[in-house]
Amino acid sequence: QEFVAHLRGDKTGPNSAVIDVEIVVDGVSYKKIPVTFELTRYQQLVKTVGAIRAGTPLGPENCVMSREAMAQVNGMFLTSLDQVVGLNAARDLQNDRRVMLGDTALPSVIRKGDVVTVVLTRGRVKVTARAMANHDAPLAGRITLTNLQSRSQMVGIVSAPGLVVVQQ
């Protein structure tokens, strides 16, 4: 007697697979039994080493690669240290946490209180002024500014360190 096993339909589910086990006696199929196996899928992920405060640069000094069991593989978790180099922690991260895309942020090129040049373009007229940043912002990020002369608030997009473009 011998056993012959085949994966049913050559397919596996996210967490299980059905194997048809055939019992063969003297070369003749005696019985076919379906057996369900629970599967554990693994993926290489970036994890934190120690607690990381918001705004801290991420890299090999505070992140490591780890093989982790995953219920479902998705694109929310970072899978390479190259993906975190040059980014900052967007929030406080606990020790041994899987790093997700939402846990990272671009580094700020404008800090709260910085005096920046504001370029306001309306049609063919371009006006420049000085304003103070109300919060930190990365390149291509939205920022709220206070005009130094009129004290009015405006929102613009950071186009370079010290330069904000306001579209109207």
N, C-alpha and C positions, 0 to 999 in steps of 0.2 A: 504494500500500500504506500502511496505517496500523496503529498499535498502540492497543489499548484495554485499560486495566488496571482490575481490580476487586479490592477486598479480599475474600478468600475468607470467606464466611459473616458478613461485617461484624463480625469479631472479631479482636482481637489477643491474643497471649499476653503473659506478663510480660516476655519478652525478645525476642520475634520476631513477625513477621506474614507470612502467605503471601498473595502477590499473584498472581492469575491474569492473565497477559498474553496477550491474544488478538491474533493476527495476521490482519488483514482485508485481502483483496486484491479490488479491484473490488466492494466491498460484500458480499463473501462471506467468512465465517470460514474461514480456511485451517488454523490450528493454535492450540491453547491450551497455554501453557507456565506451570507454577507456578514462581514465584520466591520464595525465602525471604529476608526482610530481617531483619537483626539490629537490634533497637531499643535505644536508650539513653534511659532515662527520667530526668528531672531533677526536683528538688524544692528549694524554698527551705528552708534549714536554718539553725539557730543554730550558729556556730562560735566557738571561743575565739580571742582575740587575745593572744598571749603565754601563758606558763605561769601557772596559777592554783593557789594553795595551798588545801587543804581548809579550809572555814570562811569563805572569802572571799565577800562578797556579789557576786552576779552582776548584770550590767546592761549598758547600752550602752558603758560605759567599758572592759569587758574581753570583750565578745561582739559579733559582727557577724552579719548575715544573708548567706548565700552560696548561690548556685545550684550544686547538687552532683549529679553523676550517681549514680543509685541502682540497685542490682541489683534490689531489690524495695522498694516503698514500704510502710512500716509505721508504726505509731503510736509507736515507741520514741524517735524523734528529735524534738526540739523544733523547731517551725516558725515561731515568732514570738518577738521579743524581749520581748513582754508576758508570755510564759510563764515567763521567768527572773527578771523584776524582783521583788524581795522574797525571792528564794531565795538560798541559799548553796551553794557547791561542797561536795558530800558527800565528795569525795576530791580528791587532787591531779590537776589536768588539764593535759595537755601543750598546747603551742602548736598552733594550727590543728586542734583536735579537734572533731568533730561532737558537740554536747552532747545527751546522752540523758537520759531521765527519771530513770534511776538515778544520774546524776551530780549531781543536785540534792537539796537537803534544806531543810526549813523552818529558819529561824533559831532558835537556842536562846533560850528565855525564862528558863531556869534553868541556871546554870553550876555546874561542879564546885566543891564547897566552900560553896555558898550554904546558909544556914540558911532552911528553908522551914516553912510551917505544913502539918501533915498532918491531914486529916479522915478519921477511920475511922468508918464507919457499919455497925452490926450491928443489924438489926431497926429498932427505933425509938430506939435509943441512938446518940448521936453523940458521939465523943470527938475532941478536938483535941490535938495535941502538936507539938513542934518537932523537926525532924530535919535532917540534913546531906545534901546531894546528893552522890552518889558519882561522877556524870558529868554532862555537859551533856545537856539534853533540850529538844525543841521543844514547843509547845502541842499537847496531845492525844497526846504521846509517852509511852512507858513510861520510868520512872526508878527506879533503885535508891537507897534512902535508908538512912541509919544513924540510929537513934534516939539523941538526945543523952544521955538519962538511962540507958537500959538497954544501949546499944550493939548492939541487935538490928537485923538487916537486914529491910527490907520493900520491896515493889515497889508502885508506884502509877502513876496517870495524871496528867499535868500538866493542870490545868483553868484555871489563870491564872498569871501571873508570881508566884512565891512561894507558890503553893497547889497541893497534891497531894492527890488523893482516893485512898484505899485501899479497895477493895471486898472484903468477906469474907462 
